[in-house]
Amino acid sequence: MKKIINDYKNIIKTLGFDPSKDQQISLHYQRQATNQMQISYITQKKIDQILEHTGVKISPTKKDHRQKYFTATKPAKFFDTLVHSSKSEQYLVEALRTKFVQQFQASVKLSVKLYEADTIPTFYNMQKDQLNDNGKMSFLSSRMSCMQGKPKAYFEVYAKTKGQRIAILEDTDGNMYGRALLWAEGLADGSVGGNHYLDRIYIADSLSGSDEVRAKYQHQMWNEVCTKLNKTIHCYSSAHFGSLIKQSGVGTQPPENFIPKLVEGATALDFEQYPYSDTFQGLDGQEWSMETDGEVYLCNTDGENANGENCSCDSCGDRMHEEDSAWSEADEETLCEECRVWCDDRDEYINQNNAIENTYSGEFHHENDLNR
C-alpha cells in the first residue's frame, strides 16, 4: 500500500501539482487495521496540537495512539490530502484520483466463500465497524441494506430453507464486504435440485463509491459463485453488471418453475419474525414464491408478516383479510364473501354449499335444518 501512495506522490510532483502544505501532509499512513479498504494517517498539525494540549507525544507504532488520534478515511479522500489543484487542473486530478482508488482497492484481496444456511442469521445480524460474535467485522451497513444488523430471529426462515446458502465477499481475515443469498430448487420428492439462483448482491459502503465500482464487485461475486457451482446461473443484480458478463442468457429472474422449499417439518407460519426479501416475497406452506397472497408476505423491514392479519377460507382456500371473513357456527368454518350466504333462521352466515334457497321468499336455510 505504501508503494502505491509513494508512487502517486511522485506522479503529483512530476506533473507539477502543488503538494499539500507542510502542516497538512499525511504522515505515518498505513492500511487501517480494522478495515483494509481505508487508510489510517495523521498530519503534523494534529501531532503538534495533541502535544500542546495534552502533552502526548504521538507514536505511530502504538496501537492505542493510532486508534484514538489517527484519521481513518477512504482512499479517495486520502488522495485529496496529497495535492492542491486549481480549477483548470481538476479534470486531471480527478482522473488520477480514480486510478489511485482502483489500484488501492485492487491491492486488497477479496474472495467469495459460500456458507451454509445455519450461518445466515449471524451474517445478517453483524453490526458495521465492530467485532461481532462470530469474530468478524462487517463493512456493509444498514444504509446499503435495510436488513443489515437486524435481529437474528428475522432470518431463521432462511436457516430453515432447504439447500439455502449465503455468498460472502470477504478479506483474508474473513471480514464481510458483500453478501447475497444463494437459493436452491426444491423438488417434489423432498430433495434439492440442480438449479440455483443468486439473489440481490449487496456491497459494502467502502466499495460503492460509484456504480462502476459496485458493479465490478457484484460481478466478481456472481462469477466466483458460478465457478464454485461449475455452471452459469441467473442473478437478481445481473442488470447492474451486464456489460461485464461474457456468458449469454443470464437473467435477473429465477429459472422457470424454480420453487425453493422449507426443510421437512417446517411451515410458513412457524416463525415469529420475517425479513424483507428481495425476490421470494411469498411463503405458503413449505413453498417460497414470488406471489404475495400466501400465508406470509415478506415485504416489511420490522420483522412483521405483511399478511399477518390474513386468513384462509375453509371452503375454497382463498386468502383474505380477517375483516373480510366470517365465522359460521353452523358449519364451523371461516368463510369468504364468495362462499357464504346469510341465513335469517340462524342469524348468521352459512356455507353456500350447504344452503337451500326459498325461491318464494328469497331466504336461505341450512340444509340440516330442513331435514330435522
C-alpha positions in Angstrom: 0.0 0.0 0.0 2.8 2.5 0.9 4.4 1.9 -2.5 1.1 2.9 -4.3 0.9 6.1 -2.2 4.6 7.0 -2.8 4.2 6.3 -6.5 1.3 8.8 -6.7 3.2 11.3 -4.7 6.0 11.2 -7.2 3.5 11.4 -10.1 1.9 14.5 -8.5 5.4 16.1 -8.1 6.4 15.2 -11.7 3.2 16.7 -13.1 4.0 20.0 -11.3 1.0 20.0 -9.0 1.3 21.8 -5.7 1.6 19.3 -2.8 -0.3 19.7 0.4 1.1 22.4 2.8 3.7 21.1 5.1 1.5 21.1 8.2 -1.3 19.2 6.3 0.9 16.5 4.8 -0.4 13.0 5.6 2.1 11.2 7.8 2.6 7.7 9.1 0.0 6.3 6.7 -0.9 2.6 6.6 -3.8 0.4 5.9 -6.3 0.6 8.7 -6.1 -2.5 10.9 -9.8 -2.9 11.2 -10.8 -2.0 7.6 -8.4 -2.9 4.8 -10.3 -0.6 2.5 -9.4 2.5 4.5 -6.2 4.4 5.2 -5.0 5.5 8.6 -2.9 8.7 8.8 -2.2 11.8 10.8 -1.0 15.3 9.9 1.9 17.2 11.5 -0.6 20.0 12.5 -2.6 17.5 14.5 0.5 16.0 16.1 1.6 19.4 17.3 -1.9 20.3 18.6 -2.1 17.0 20.6 1.3 17.6 22.1 0.4 21.2 23.0 -3.0 20.5 24.6 -2.4 17.0 26.1 1.3 16.5 26.4 1.0 13.3 24.5 3.8 12.7 22.0 2.4 10.7 19.2 3.9 7.3 18.3 2.6 5.7 15.1 3.6 2.3 16.4 1.4 2.5 19.4 -2.0 0.8 18.7 -3.9 3.0 21.2 -2.5 6.2 19.6 -3.5 5.1 16.1 -7.0 4.2 17.3 -7.5 7.4 19.3 -5.7 10.1 17.3 -5.3 9.0 13.7 -7.8 9.6 11.0 -9.2 6.6 9.0 -10.6 7.5 5.6 -11.5 6.2 2.2 -8.8 6.2 -0.4 -10.4 9.0 -2.5 -10.5 11.4 0.5 -6.9 10.4 1.4 -5.8 11.2 -2.1 -7.2 14.7 -1.7 -4.8 15.3 1.2 -1.8 14.7 -1.2 -2.5 17.5 -3.6 -3.9 21.0 -4.1 -5.1 21.9 -7.6 -6.6 24.8 -9.4 -10.0 24.6 -11.2 -8.2 24.2 -14.5 -6.3 21.1 -13.2 -9.3 19.4 -11.6 -10.1 17.1 -14.6 -6.6 15.6 -14.5 -6.6 15.3 -10.7 -10.0 13.5 -10.9 -8.5 11.0 -13.3 -5.5 10.4 -11.0 -7.8 10.1 -8.0 -10.0 7.4 -9.8 -6.9 5.5 -10.8 -5.5 5.7 -7.3 -8.7 4.3 -5.8 -8.8 1.5 -8.3 -5.2 0.5 -7.6 -5.7 0.7 -3.8 -8.8 -1.4 -3.8 -7.2 -4.0 -6.1 -4.4 -4.3 -3.6 -6.9 -5.8 -1.1 -7.5 -9.4 -1.7 -11.2 -10.2 -1.6 -12.8 -13.6 -2.4 -16.1 -15.3 -2.2 -16.9 -18.1 0.3 -20.2 -20.0 0.5 -21.6 -20.6 4.0 -24.4 -23.0 5.0 -28.0 -21.9 5.9 -27.5 -22.0 9.7 -24.9 -19.2 9.5 -27.3 -16.8 7.6 -28.8 -15.1 10.7 -25.4 -14.3 12.1 -24.2 -12.7 8.9 -27.3 -10.5 8.6 -27.1 -9.6 12.3 -23.5 -8.3 12.1 -23.0 -4.7 13.0 -20.8 -2.4 10.9 -17.3 -1.5 12.0 -17.2 -3.6 15.2 -16.1 -7.1 16.1 -19.2 -9.3 16.1 -19.9 -12.5 18.0 -18.5 -14.6 15.1 -15.2 -12.9 15.5 -15.6 -11.0 12.2 -16.3 -7.4 11.1 -18.9 -6.2 8.6 -18.3 -3.2 6.4 -21.9 -3.5 5.0 -24.1 -1.0 6.7 -27.9 -0.6 7.1 -27.5 2.3 4.7 -26.6 -0.1 1.9 -29.0 -2.9 3.1 -32.1 -2.3 5.2 -31.8 -5.8 6.7 -28.1 -5.5 7.9 -27.9 -5.5 11.7 -31.4 -6.8 12.3 -32.1 -9.4 15.0 -31.2 -13.0 14.2 -34.8 -14.1 14.6 -35.8 -12.3 11.4 -33.6 -14.7 9.4 -34.4 -18.1 11.0 -36.7 -18.7 8.0 -33.7 -18.7 5.7 -31.9 -21.1 8.0 -34.8 -23.5 7.7 -34.8 -23.3 3.8 -33.6 -26.4 2.1 -30.3 -26.0 0.3 -30.1 -22.3 1.2 -26.6 -20.8 1.4 -25.1 -17.3 1.6 -22.3 -16.0 -0.6 -19.9 -13.7 1.4 -17.3 -11.4 -0.2 -14.6 -11.4 2.4 -11.0 -10.3 3.0 -8.2 -12.6 4.3 -9.4 -12.1 7.9 -12.9 -13.2 7.0 -14.4 -9.7 7.3 -17.6 -9.1 5.2 -17.6 -6.7 2.3 -20.6 -8.1 0.4 -23.3 -10.8 0.6 -26.0 -12.5 -1.4 -28.4 -15.3 -0.8 -27.9 -18.4 -2.9 -31.2 -20.2 -3.4 -31.6 -23.9 -4.4 -34.5 -25.5 -6.2 -36.8 -27.7 -4.1 -38.0 -30.9 -5.8 -41.3 -32.7 -5.3 -39.5 -35.7 -3.7 -38.2 -33.5 -1.0 -34.6 -33.3 -2.4 -32.8 -30.2 -3.7 -32.5 -29.9 -7.4 -29.6 -28.7 -9.6 -30.9 -25.2 -10.3 -29.7 -22.2 -8.3 -30.4 -18.5 -8.2 -28.2 -15.8 -6.7 -30.3 -13.1 -5.1 -29.5 -9.4 -4.9 -25.8 -8.7 -4.2 -25.2 -6.1 -1.5 -21.7 -4.4 -1.5 -20.0 -2.6 1.4 -20.2 1.2 1.6 -16.4 1.5 1.0 -16.7 -0.4 -2.3 -19.8 1.5 -3.5 -18.2 4.9 -4.4 -19.7 4.7 -7.9 -22.0 2.4 -9.9 -18.9 1.2 -11.9 -17.0 0.2 -8.8 -20.0 -1.5 -7.2 -20.8 -3.4 -10.4 -17.2 -4.7 -10.5 -17.5 -6.3 -7.1 -21.1 -7.6 -7.8 -19.7 -9.2 -11.0 -16.8 -10.8 -9.0 -19.3 -12.3 -6.5 -21.5 -13.7 -9.2 -18.6 -15.0 -11.3 -17.0 -16.8 -8.3 -20.3 -18.4 -7.3 -20.7 -19.7 -10.8 -17.2 -21.1 -10.7 -17.9 -22.8 -7.4 -21.1 -24.3 -8.8 -19.5 -25.1 -12.1 -22.3 -23.5 -14.0 -23.8 -20.2 -15.1 -26.8 -19.1 -13.0 -29.3 -16.2 -13.1 -28.8 -13.3 -10.7 -31.0 -10.5 -9.4 -28.2 -8.0 -9.8 -27.0 -9.1 -13.3 -28.6 -6.0 -14.8 -26.2 -3.8 -12.9 -23.1 -5.6 -14.2 -24.4 -6.7 -17.6 -21.6 -5.1 -19.5 -19.1 -7.3 -17.7 -20.8 -10.6 -18.4 -19.3 -12.8 -21.1 -21.8 -15.6 -20.9 -25.1 -15.4 -22.7 -28.6 -15.9 -21.3 -28.0 -14.6 -17.8 -31.3 -13.3 -16.5 -32.4 -11.3 -13.5 -35.3 -13.6 -12.5 -35.1 -17.1 -11.2 -35.4 -20.0 -13.7 -38.9 -21.1 -14.7 -40.7 -23.2 -12.2 -38.0 -22.6 -9.6 -39.5 -23.2 -6.2 -37.3 -23.2 -3.0 -38.8 -25.1 -0.1 -38.5 -25.1 3.7 -37.0 -28.2 5.3 -39.2 -31.1 6.3 -41.3 -30.3 9.4 -41.2 -26.5 8.9 -44.1 -24.5 7.6 -44.6 -20.8 6.7 -46.3 -19.8 10.0 -43.7 -21.5 12.3 -41.6 -18.3 12.6 -42.2 -15.3 14.9 -40.5 -12.8 12.6 -39.6 -12.5 9.0 -37.1 -10.5 6.9 -37.7 -8.2 3.9 -37.0 -10.4 0.9 -35.9 -9.1 -2.4 -37.1 -11.8 -4.8 -39.1 -14.5 -3.0 -41.6 -12.4 -1.0 -44.3 -15.1 -0.7 -44.2 -18.2 1.6 -47.1 -20.6 1.7 -46.9 -23.9 3.5 -43.4 -25.1 2.7 -43.0 -23.3 -0.6 -41.4 -19.9 -1.4 -42.8 -17.9 -4.4 -42.8 -14.5 -6.0 -46.6 -14.3 -5.2 -47.8 -12.0 -2.4 -51.1 -13.6 -1.3 -49.8 -16.6 0.6 -49.7 -17.2 4.3 -46.6 -15.0 4.7 -45.7 -11.8 2.7 -42.1 -10.7 3.3 -42.2 -7.1 2.4 -41.7 -5.4 5.8 -38.5 -4.3 7.4 -39.8 -4.5 11.0 -40.0 -8.4 11.2 -43.7 -8.5 10.7 -45.6 -10.7 8.2 -47.5 -8.3 5.9 -50.2 -11.0 5.6 -50.3 -11.5 9.3 -53.9 -10.3 9.6 -55.0 -12.6 6.7 -56.7 -15.9 6.9 -57.9 -18.6 4.5 -61.4 -19.6 3.5 -62.1 -23.1 4.7 -64.4 -23.7 1.7 -62.4 -22.5 -1.3 -59.0 -22.0 0.2 -58.6 -18.4 -1.0 -56.8 -15.9 1.4 -58.4 -12.7 2.6 -58.1 -10.1 5.3 -59.6 -11.1 8.6 -62.0 -8.2 8.3 -63.5 -9.8 5.2 -64.0 -13.2 6.8 -67.0 -14.5 8.7 -67.2 -17.5 11.1 -70.1 -19.9 10.6 -71.2 -21.7 13.8 -73.4 -24.0 11.7 -70.6 -25.2 9.5 -67.7 -24.5 11.9 -65.8 -22.7 9.1 -64.2 -19.4 8.3 -65.8 -18.3 5.0 -65.1 -15.6 2.4 -67.7 -13.4 0.7 -67.9 -15.7 -2.3 -68.6 -18.9 -0.2 -71.2 -17.6 2.3 -74.8 -16.5 2.4 -76.9 -15.0 5.2 -79.3 -17.3 7.0 -82.1 -15.4 8.8 -83.2 -18.5 10.6 -79.8 -18.8 12.3 -79.0 -15.1 12.2 -75.5 -15.9 10.8 -73.6 -16.7 7.7 -73.6 -20.3 6.4 -71.6 -22.1 3.6 -73.5 -21.6 0.4 -72.8 -25.2 -0.5 -75.0 -26.2 2.5 -77.7 -23.5 1.8 -81.1 -24.1 0.2 -82.9 -21.1 -1.2 -86.6 -20.5 -0.7 -87.4 -19.2 -4.2 -90.6 -17.6 -2.9 -89.1 -15.5 -0.1 -85.5 -15.4 -1.4 -84.2 -16.5 2.1 -81.6 -19.2 2.6 -81.9 -22.1 5.0 -79.3 -24.5 6.2 -79.9 -28.0 4.7 -79.5 -29.6 8.1 -82.4 -27.5 9.5 -84.8 -28.8 6.8 -84.0 -32.4 7.4 -84.9 -32.3 11.1 
